[in-house]
Amino acid sequence: YAIQARITEDGRLAFINDTRYSVITRGSPTSVDMVLVKVASSPTEPTSSSTATVTGTVAYRERIALTPDAIVEVKLVDVSRADAPSITLGENVIDNPGQVPIAFEIEYDPAKIDERFSYAIQARITDGGRLAFINDTRYSVITRGNPTNVDMVLVRVASAPPEAPAVDGPAMTETPAPIESVKLTHSDSTSREYTLHIVSGLPGGCVEFGEYAVSREGTTLDVTVTNLAPTAPVPCTMIYGRHEGEIALGNDFTPGETYAIAVNGTLTNAFTPLDPTSPKAAIAESPIESIDVATSETNPAEYTLEVVSRLPKGSSCSWFNGYDISRPYAGVIEVTVTHFEVTGMMPCTVDLPVVTTEMPLGTDFTPGEAVRVTVNDTTISSFTVGDPEGPQAVIAISPIEHIEVVGSESEPTAYTLNVISRLPKGSSCSWFNGYNVSRPYGGVIEVTVTHFEVTGMMPCTADLPVVETEIPLGNGFAAGETYTVNVNDELSETFVA
């Protein structure tokens, strides 16, 4: 949670906070002394003898009339840096604006403009105190060949007012938004401007989108996405809505340095800016050597995904980029690891270097939950979340009774490995953990099946139960090629794709 503040004077924005003031949780205080900073459009400062303006209109497609309580806020912001909040260079606040299209004009000081930076117009309409419309498209202005006049089309948000006059709604509380997906893109320009595309959930008809906040410390970018939900229980529909938006992260990043992005406290992306002087390169998925999920001894346990990948065009023609982590539904984590590789013709080294990457998966798992991790759709790891209240246990390799590779009847053929293992300390002192699948080279598939076993002295049952596990191997196999599956270095089976 954080406190934000702003001061307006004569309808113009004068001061804002450019520092995040965290409160309440994670050891933060409940009392803060805030220091605000002047914005370029502050009327308290002498105006420049030379001013410029950005003009345009604000409209939306819906046939909805605005009430006299409507307010249009339009800002000129510097979106070049991944700071929170964005630097506001000017603002136009229009009370009781009438009906769309609504014209606006924002004055700014040309001396504050840097031709290397990027600037954009942001707009929002509130009606009766509720957010009704926002822009979900970036409207770039001023620099890099962009105009100084824009016609903006806003989109309706979940809290858009009905056509009938609005009534006072319930008190609202800021809550973290559930995250559906996070995608990082960049422009094709030399400066490579990065943009984060986020789809978040609106769990209920009374829930409204709140805001985005971005803070940066070193090479870590923390993004907070919030909703506004009724403070007290009120009758609401069960409709689950979605909000799509984007955050301009800018281009203020050091080439060759890897940056991590966490959204609402969960790691989602990492990227490495390319040196502008490097040869032209494209992003590609990396070949994966192996993956492993490491578990800390803390309570609750923290899980870390360790990925070993290769640079397929050698160290001279390929470089590590980063990764994307998504959790499409409970118990599933999908990871994509990528690298840059040169697109033109040039001599390349043949060293094929290894890259080892550690990705914290956090602690937010349910005890006993089975979690499957897939990396680049080829390498799979599965683990079972331990119970912090249960006996102390370690992960051990399971004895294997039998293995069999089965192909589907559909095309392309998908292969499944059926494994029968045992719990060597009985059902009271050992229980199934999971498995790792890797393809270290050629036609070899290495599988490791593991279990938990109690470390302390305690009586154990002697039932030695059997565990049957189905492990998906996928369909990425070359027709006619021979593949060998090794399980725990005990049993092997060969099949022809």
N, C-alpha and C positions, 0 to 999 in steps of 0.2 A: 504494500500500500504506500501511497505517496501523496503529498500535498502539492497542489499546483495553484498559482496565483497570477492575476493580471490586473492592471489598472488602466482604465480608459478615461479620457478627458475630452469633453466636447465631441463624444462619439468616435474618437480615434484611440487606437491602442497606444498607450504611452510606455508601460513597463511590463515585463514578464520575467518569470524565473527561468534561467537557462541551466540550472543545476537541479538534480533530482533530490528531493527532500523525503527520504523514506521514513515511515512511521509504523508504530504498533508491533509488527511482527519482525522475526529474525534479529532480535536484539535492538531494534530501532526504538527511538523515544516516542512519547506521546505529546511532546511539546517541541516546536521548532521555531527558530528565529530565521526568517527568510530574508535574503538580500536579492532584490530584483534588479534587472538591468534595463537600460533604455533601449527602445527599438528605434529604427531609423525614422519612423513617422511620428515620433513623440512631439506634440505641440509645445512642450516646455523648452525645447531647444530652439535657438534662432534658426530659421529656415534658410536653406541654401539659396543663393541668388540664381542658381540654375537648377530647376527641377524638371523631372520628366514624368510621364504618366503611362500607365497601362490601362486600357479600356476594354470593354466587352459587354456581353449580356449573359444572364443566367436564365435557364429555362429547364423544363422537364416535359416528358411526353404524356404523363397522366393528365386526364381532364379533371383536375381537382382545384377548387378555388381556395386561395389563401385567405385567412381571416385577418382582421386588423391587428391581431396579436403577433403576426408573423414577423420574423427578423431575418434578414439576409446578411451573412458575414462572408466577405471575400478578402482573401489575403494574398499578398505577394511574398513568397518565401524562398529562401536559399536552401536548395535540396542537395547541395554538393557534398555535405558531410553527414556521417552517421551519428549525429548528435541528437539529443532529445531535450527540449523540443526543437523543431526546425527554426532557423533564424528568420523572424518576420521583418521584412523591409517596409511594409506598408499595409494598410487595412482600410476597408470601406464597410461600415456597418450601416445598414439601411433598415430603419424601423417602418412598419406598415408600408411595405413596398408596393402594394397593389397586386396586380397579376402579371404573370410571365408573358413575354420576356422582360426581364428587369435589367436595366442598364447600370453599369458600375464604372467608376473611375478611381484609380489608385495612384496617388502621387508617391514618388520615390526620389532619392538622391542618386544621380548617376555616378557620383564619386564612390558610392558603396558597391558598384557593380564591377565584378572581375570577369573579364571575357573568358577565363579558363573555367569558370564555375557554371552551375546550372541553376535556373530559376523557374518557378512554376506558380500557377494560380490555383488556389484551393478555395472552394466555396461550400457553404452549408446553409440550409434553411431550417429554422426552428419555427414551430407554430404552437402557441399555447404552452411554451416551455418544453416541448418535446421535439427531438430531432426528427425531421421529416424527410429531407433530401440531402445527399452529399454527392460529390464527384468521385467516381471510381475509376476515372481515366486521368492520366497525367496531362495537364495543359502547360506545356513548356513555353516560356516567353523570353524575350530580350536577346539572349546570347545564342551562339552557335546556329545562326540563321533562323531563329524562331521569331514569330511576330510579336508586336506589342498590342495587338487586339485579338481577343479570342471570344468565340461564342460557345459557352459551356452548356452541356446537357447533363443535368444531375439525375441520379437514380433514387428511387424511393427506398427507404429503409423500413424495417419492421415496425418502427414507431410512427410511420406516416399518419397524419391526422385524418379522420374520416371526413366525408364531405359535409356532414352536419357539424354545427359549432362544437368545438372541443369542450370537454368538462374537465375539472380538476382531476388528475389521476392520483394513484397511490404514491406514497413516498418510495423512492427507489434507492437501492444499495448497489455499490459497485462490486462485481464478482468476477473471478477469472473465467474467460470464455473457453469452452471445449474446442480444441484445435482439430480440424478435419484434415487439412493438408498444408504444407509449407513448401513453396518452390522458389528457388533462387535463379534469377536470370540476369544477363548483362547485355549491354548494348554492344554493337559491332564497331563502335568508334575506337580510336586509339586509346582514349582515356578509360574505356570500359566502365561505364556507370552501372552499378548493381541495384537491382530492385527485388524486393521480397514480396511474393504473392501469397496471401494467406486466406484460406477458407476456414471460418470459425462457425461454431454452432450457436443457435438461439433456441435453447431447450424450453419451449413454452411460448404461448401466444402473448404473454405479458412481458416477455424478456426483450430488451432492446440492445442493439450494439452500443458499446460505450466509446472506447477510443483505443488508439495505439500509442505506446510509449517506447522509445528506444534509448538505451544507455550503453555507453561503451567504456570499457576498462581494458587497456592494453589491446590484446588481440581477441577479446571476447565481446560480442554484441548481445546484450540481453533485451529481448523484445517482450513487452507485456501487452496482452490483448484482453480487454475487459468488456463485460456486458453490464447492463443495468437491469436489476431484477427487483420486483416489489419487496419492500422490507418486511411487510406483514403478509400472511397468507390471504390471497384474494382469488375469486373465481377466474380461471384462465382456461383457454383451450389447450389441448395437448399437442398442438401443431409444432413440429420441430423445424425451425427455419435455419437458413444459412446466410452468412454475410461474407461477401468476397471483397477484398480490398488489397491495396498494394502500398508498400513503404519504400520510398526512395532512400537508399543507403549511400548514394553518391559514389565518389571515386577516390576519396582520401585514404588510400590504402597503400602499404609498402609492397612493391613487387617482390615475389619470392617468399613473403611471410604468409603463413596459414592462419586464417581467421575462423573462429567458431561462432555459431549463432545458436542461441537458446531461446525458445519461445515458451513463455509461461513456465520457466524453470526446467524445461526438457530440451536436451540437445537435439537439434533438427538438421543442421547443415554445417559444412565447413568448405572454405574455398581459398584458393591461393591466386592472387592477382598475378598476371603474366607481365613480364618486363616488356614495355613498349618497343624496346630495341630487339626483342627476340624474333626469330623467323615466324611467319604466319602459321598458326597452329589451331587445331580444333579439339574440342573435348570429346573423349571416348571412354567407354567403360573399360576398367582395368581387368586383366586376367588375375584370378584369385588363387593363391597357393594354398592357404589354410586359414581357418578362423577358429577362435576359441573364446569362450565366455569365462572370464575369471571372476571369482567371488571373494569379496573381502571378509575378514573375520569380525567386522564390526556388527553391531546390532542396532537397526536392521542392516542386513547385508547389502553392500553396494555392488552392482554388476558392471563389468567392463568388457566390451567386445574388443578383442585383439584380432586384427586382420593383417595378413601378409599378402601383398600384391606385388606384381612386377610391372616394369616399364617396358613394353614390348618393342619399342624402337630404339632402345639403348639410352644412355644418359645424355647423349648429344642431341637426340631428336624427340625425346619424350620426358615430361616432368609431371610430378604429382600435382593434382588439382585439389581434390577434396572429397566430400561425401554428402549424401542426403539420407536422412533417417525418417521413415514414416511408420506409423502404427495404425494401419487401416481398421483394425478391430482388435478386440481383447485377445491377448495371447499370441499376437503376431507382430514381429518387427521386420520391416523390409529395408535393406540398406543397399545403396548404390555407391560404389567407389569409382572415381574417375581420374583420368590423367589428361594432360595435353600431349598431342603428338603433331609433329610437323606435317603440313599438308603438301608442301612442294617437294621437288626432287632435290635431294642433297645427300651426301655420304653420312652414314650413321654408324656409331659404334655398336658392337654386338655384345656388350657386357650384360644387358638385360637386368639391371639392378633391382634388388628387392626393396620394397617399401613396407615398413611396419607401422601400423596406425592403431592407436588406442582410442576407443570411443566410449565415454562413460554413458551407461544406460540408466543410471540412477538407482533409487531404492523403492520406487512406487510400484510395487508388485504385491499381489495377494499370495499369502502363504499357501503352498500346495498347488499353485497355478502352474500349468505347463506352458512354457513360452517357446515359440519357434522363431529363430532368426535366420533370414535368408539374405545372402550377399550376392548381388549381381545375378540373381536367378539361377545360380549354379551351385553355390556352396551353402550348406545348411548346418545350423547348430540348434539343438534343443536342450532346454534345461528346466528343472522343476524348482520353483521358489521354495527355499527352506523356511521352516517355522521357527521364528526366534524364541518361542516359548518351549520348543521341544528339546530333546537331549542334544549335546554337542556331537556333531558328526563331520566327517570329511568325505570328499568325493574320491571314489576308487574305480578302477576299471573292472567291468563285470565279466565273469566267466561265460563263455558262449557255448550253447548247446547245438544250435543249428542255424544255418542261413540259407536263403533262397531268393533269387532274383526273378521277378515276375513282370512280364510285359503286358500292356493293355492291348485290347483288340482294336482300339480306335487309332486313327492316323492323325498326326505322327505318333508313333508308339511311345508311351510314357512308361518308365520302368520304376518298380517299387522293390525295395529290399526288405524282406521279412526276416526278422532276427528273433531267435529265442535265447534269452539269457537267464541267469539265475541270481538270486539274492543270497550271497554266501553266509550271511549272519542271521538268516531267518527273517520273518516278516516283522518281528518286534525290534530288531536292531539294524535292519537295512531296508532301503526302499529305493525305487527307481529314480534316477536323476534325468538323463537325457542322452544325446548323441551329438557327434560332430561328423560332418561329411566334407571331405576335401578331395581335390584332383591335383596332386602335386606335379604330375607330368604325364604326357602321352595318354595311354589307355588305362591308367591306374586310378582307382577310386579307393581312398582310405577312409574307413569308418571306425570311430571309437564310441563304444557304448559304456556308460558309467552309471554308478549308483552311489547313494549315500550309505555310510556305515558308521555306527556309533563308535566313539573313540574311548569312552570311559568303561569302567568295569560294571557290568550289569547283566542279569540273567537274560538269555536270548532263547527264542523258540528254535526248534531244530527242523522246521518245515521246509526250509530252502525253496521258497516258491519260484515258479517259472514266470518270466515276464515276456510277453509277446509284443514286439514293436514293429510297426510298418513305417519304413523310412522312404520318403519320395526321392527318387534320383533324377526325376525330370525327363525331358525328351531331347536334350541337346547332345545327341550322339550321331556320329557319322555312319551312314548305312554301310554295312559290310565290315566295319571295323570290329576288332576284338577288344573287349574290356575286361579287366580283372578287378574284383572287389575284395579287399582285405578288411577283415573285421577284428579289431583288437589284436592283430598279429597272431591270431589263433586259427581262424578258418578263412578260406578263400573260395571264390566262385567266379567262373569265367562265362561271359555271354557275348554273342555276336549281335550287334545292333541291326 
